[in-house]
Amino acid sequence: MTNQQKHVLTLGFVILLVALAMVDLFVTHVLLEPPKLGLDLKGGMNVILTAKERKGTKITPDTMKQARFVIEQRVNALGVSEPEIGTQGGRNILVQLPGVKDPEKVLDIIGKTALLEFKEVKSGSGGAAGGMLLGPTELTGDALKKAQVEFDNLGKPKVGLAFNQKGAKKFGELTKRLKGKQLAIVLDGKVMSAPTVQTEITGGKAEITGKFTLDEVKRLVLVLNSGRLPVHLEISENRTIGPTLGSESLRAGLIAGILGLALVALFMVGFYRLFGLIAWLALAIFGATLFTLLAAVKATLTLPGIAGIILMIGIAADSSIIIFERIKEEVKRGKTMRVAMESGFNLGFQTFLDADLVTFITALILFLFGIGPVKGFALTLMLGVGADLFTSFLFKRSVLGLLASHNILTRASFLGAREAA
């Protein structure tokens, strides 16, 4: 067996292994667990809350984290399935609620100011938040200056509290009266913790101890600080999409994608002959790879995302056109088909690699600084660039290499080109 034959066998074996891996990923992540549909395709509510500074305060990552926590608590109380809540752009909180039927009620709940209360836990149970019978509000979050994570002498985590001057006085009177009893910490009507008051606490400082893990202490600190949010949240965008419109958008997007793919494939086959068939197969592999990547990263498929997929079909076809045109140029210079395919692919790959990198960098900037649907569009472009490079380097290069090694193509007419004079 010659070295050339060994090379061909090795290349074929690698292609087979990668093809099997891709089939497995496609079946697992696309057929068995298809990508989630966004609100514009499924129907639901999309709200962007923008943080506004209050007098004497600044917006920081910590304050945005506190605000997000409060919104999460409220959304969870609504019972919405699979909500998506995240911070974007440093000042925005994106809330996506699929299947919401009463947007006015949702806006009223998630747009109000967080309410932190300290209440006495009465004897008995039932009727109140968290299954406890609570007394009237004794103290609100306005009295709290700061809550932070602290550690005792044994290194165990605890919550440190600091009250303002007015709050310190009220908290001292409250702990004196409730010594030996539970004091509930309530956020938006939900009991988050109910520590027992061990002694009268004066001086405006207190601590909450117990068998807490560090994560539990951090969560409780977040709850306490959420009651004194230094930012005001305003609804800067509100879009509600009905399920009928969503299904129509999905159908239109799929038709556009299939039609675009079919027209590109017909053009490639008609113009580039046999090489056009290779390009068509490459587009099919590109599409399967892109959908597999979208499902693998658990991306949400949106209408802008479908637009990104259609755009990437054109970019993927461009990469084939660049390679084939380079090969045609090499043929016109008098080179044999075998040499033309090898040098043409190398020159073409360098060209569209630069173009793909520019597209990737642009999409990355959109992903980092964009919000909402813009991020979905950018993510689709980035994954599409990866799928295009993967398909070009593995499939197109391998097929052209196999054809060149066996001298299957000896005439330029197979490429839709004319022989050199």
N, C-alpha and C positions, 0 to 999 in steps of 0.2 A: 504493500500500500504506500503510495507516494505521500509526501508531506502535504501536498495540496488536497488530496483526498481526506487525510486525517483532519486537516483544518476544516473542511466542509462538514465532516461528520461531527466534529466538536461543536461547530457553530449550530448545526441542526439540533444536537442534543440540548444545547443551552436554550435555543428557541422553544423546544418542546417543554422543558422544565418551566420556563417563564410563562408559556401559554397555559399550562396546567394550573400554575399558581394564580394567574389572572382569572381563569374560569372559576376557581374555588372562591376567590375574593368576590367576584361578580355575583355568584350564586348566593354567597353568605350575606353580603352587605347590600345587594340591590334587589334580588328576587325575594329572598326570605325576610330581609329587613330593609325595605325601601326608604329613601330619604324622607324626612318629615317635610310636610308642606307648610309654607309660611301663611301668614294671615291673608295676604292678597290672593292666595289660591284656595285656602281652606275657609276663610271667613272668620271674623273676629274683630278685635279692637287693638289699635296701636297708639300708645300714648308716650310722648316725650315730656318729661318734667325737667325744667331748667332751674338751677339753683341761683338765687339772687342774694347778694351780700346784705347783711344787716349792719347797722351803724356800729362801728368799732370791731367788726369781725372780718375774717377772710375765709374764702373757700379753700379747703385743703382736702387731700385724699381721705383723711380721717373723717371729716364732716360728711363727705359724700358717701363713705362707707356706712356711717350712722344712718344717713337718710335712706340708703338702699335697704338697710335692715328693717327700718320701720315700714317701708313700702312692701317688703316681702311678707311681713307679719300680716298686713292688711289684706294682701292678695290671697294668702293662704286661708284667711278667714272667709273669703268669698267662695272657696271651694272650686275654683277654676282649675281644670285639668291641664297639666303641662304648661304652666305659665313660664315666660322667659323674662327675667329682670336683670339688667346689667347697667353699669356706668359707662358712659361714652363721652369722649372729648373733654373730660375733666369737670364739666359743669352739668352734664345731662344724665338723666336716668331714663333708660328705655324700658317700657313695660308693654309686653305683648301678651294678650289674653285671647286665645282661640275660643270660639264658640260662645262669646259673651252676648247675651240677649237684652240686657238692660244697661246700656252705656252710661246713662245719666246717674244711676245708682253707683256704678263703679267710680266715676269721676268724683262724686261726692265723698266716697270713702277714701280713695287714694290721694286726693288733693288736700285734705284737711291737715291741720297742724297736729303733730304728735302730742299725746296726752300721757304724761307719767304721773302716777299717783301712789301715795303711801296710805294703806288702809289697815285698820285693826282686823285681825282674823277672829271672828266670833266663834263660840262653841257651836257644834252642830255642823251640818253639811247641806249641800244642794242649794239651788236657787241662784247662786252667784257664780262669777267667773271662776274657772278652774275647779269647780266642784266644791268651793269653800263658801261659807257664809261670811260676808265682809261687812264691816261697818262703814260709816260715812268717810269721805276723803279727809284725811288728817293733814296731808302735806302734798304739794304738787312739785313737778320737776323744776319749776321756777326757783325753788329754794336750794337746789343743788348747784354747786359751783363746778365740781369736777368729780369724776369717778375714774379710778385707775387700778391697774394690776399691781399687787404688792406681794411680798413673801414674808412668812414668819421666820423665827430663828431656826426652824427645822427645814426651811426651804419649801414649805408647802404654800401654794398660791392662795391668796385671799383678795377680797375687793376692798380698796381704800376709798372712803367717801370724804368729800370736803364740801361744806355748806357755806352759803353766803351769810352775812351778818344776821339778816332777818331769819333765814332758814335755820341757822345754828340755834337760835333761841327757841324756835318752835320745836325743833327736833329734840332738844334737851328736855323740854316739857313733855313731849310725846313719849320718849323712852322712859322717863321717870314714871309716867302713868301706866305704861305697858310692860313694865319689868316682869320677865318670866312668861310673857305672851308672844304670840307670833305677829309680825308686822309684814303685811303683803306688799310686794312691789308690783304694781299693775301698769302695763303699757297698753293703751288703747283698749281697755276693758279686759285684758287677758293677764292672769296672774303669771308673772315670770319667775318669782321667787318669794318665799315666805320664811325668812330667818326668824329665830327666837331672840328677843331682846334680853341680853344677859345682865346689863346694868345701865344705869342712867348715863347718858352720853352728853357731855358738855364740851365747849371749846370749838364746836363746829366741825369736828373730825370724828369719823366712825369707821368701823370695818365690819365686813361680813365674812365670817369664817365657816368652815364646815368641810365635809369630805368632798371637796371639789377637785376636778381635774383642771389643768391649765386652760384647756379649751372652754370648759364651762365658766371659768372665771372671766375669760376674755369676752364670752358671749354676754354675761351679766353686766360687765362694764359697758359693753356696747348698748345694751338695753337702757341702762341708767343714763348714759350720755345722750341717747336718742331723745329723751324727754326734754332736753334743753338745746334742740337744734339751733345753731347760730345762723342757719340759712333759711330762706323762704323759698319754697318750691312752687313754681308757676307752671301751668300746663301750656307749653309752647306749641305743641302739635297734638292733634287728636283725629285719628282716622278710624272709621268703623266700616267694615266691609262685610256685606251679606254673603251667606253661603252660596247663593245662586250666582252672584257676580264672580265669586271666587272660582267656582267650577267652570264657568264660561271662560275665565282668564286662563285656567289650566288647559282647557281644551284648545283654545286659540294658540297658546304657547306651544303645545305639543304639535299641532298642525303646522305651525310656522317652522318648528325645528325639523320635522320630518320632510316637509316640502323643500326647505333650504338644503338639507342633506342630499335629497334626491336630485335636485337641480345641479348642485355642485358635482355630484357623482357622474351625471350624464355629460356634463361639460368636459370633465376630465377624461372620460372614456372616449368621447367623440374627438377630442383634440389631441390626446396623447396615446391613443390606441391601447396597446398592451400595458404600457406604463400607466395609463389612466385607470386600468383595472387594478393595478397595484395600489394606486392612490386611493381608489374606492375602498379596498380592503383595509388600507391604513386608516381611513376615516372611520370605518366601523370599529376597528380596534381602539382608535382614539376615543370614540364615544363611550365604549364600554369601560375604558380606563378612567375617563373623567367621572362617569357616574359612580364607579367603584370608589374613587377617591372621595367624592362628595359624601357617599354613604359611610365610608370608613371614618371620616372626621366628624360624623354626625352633623353635617351641615343641614341647615333648613333651606329647602328649595323655595325660592320666591320668584315673582315675575321678573324683577331685574336680574335674578340669577339665570333664568331661562334666556334672557337677552344676552347675558354673558356667554352662555353655552353656544348660542347661534353665532355670536361674534367669533368665538374660538373655532367654530367649524370653518369659517373663512380663513382664519389665521393658519389653521392646520393644513388647509388646502394650499395656501400660499407657500408653505414650506415645501410641499411636493412640487409646486410649479417652479420654485427657485432651483431645486435640484434638477428637475427635468430640463429646464432651459439651460442650465450650466452644461448638462450632458450634450444637449444639442449643439451648443457652441463648440464643445470639444470635437464633436463629430465633423462640424463644418471646417475645422482646422485640419482635417485629414487623419485624425486618430481613429484607431479601430474602436468598435463598440465596447470591447472589454476594457481598454485603457480609458475610453471616454467615460464609462460608468464609474470607474474608480476615482478618477480625478474630478469628475463632475460632482459626485456626491460630497467629496471633501471640501471643494470650493463652495458648494451650495450650503452645506451644513454650517460653515463658518459665517456665512452671510445671514441666514435666518436665526442663528444662535444669538447674534448681536441684537437683532430685532426683537426676539423673544425676551431677552434680558431687559431691554428698555420697557417692554410691555409689563414685565414682572415688577420692575421697580415702580412704575406708575401705579400699578394695582396695589402694591404694598403701601404706598403713600395714602391712597384712598382708603385702604383697610385700617390704617393706623389713625387717621384723622376724620374719617367719615362716620356717619351714624346711620342706624336703621338699614333700609334697603341698599344703601350705598356699600355697606360692608359686605352684604351678600353678593353683590355684583363683583366687587373687588376680589373676594375669596374665590369665586368661580373663575375669574381671569387667572389668578395665581396657580390654581390647581390645573387649569387648562394648559398653561404654559408648561408645567411639569409633564402633563400627559402628552403634549406635542413632542417635547424633546425625547421622552421615553419611547414613543412610537417611532419617531424618525430614526433614532440611533439604533434601536433594537430591530424593528420590523423592516423599515425601508432599506437600511444599510445591509441587513442580513440577506434580504431577498435579492437586492442588486448584486451583492457579493456572490451569491449562489449562481445567479444567471451569468455573471461574468466568468466565474470559475469553470463553468461547463460550456461556455461559448454557445449558449442557447440562442442568444440574440446576435445575429451576424449582420442584419440589415437595419439601417437607420430608419426605414419606413415603419418599423415596429414602434418607434418613438414619435412618429409623426414628423420626422425630419428628413431632409434630403442629404444624400451622400455628397461628400466634397467633390468638386470637379477635378 
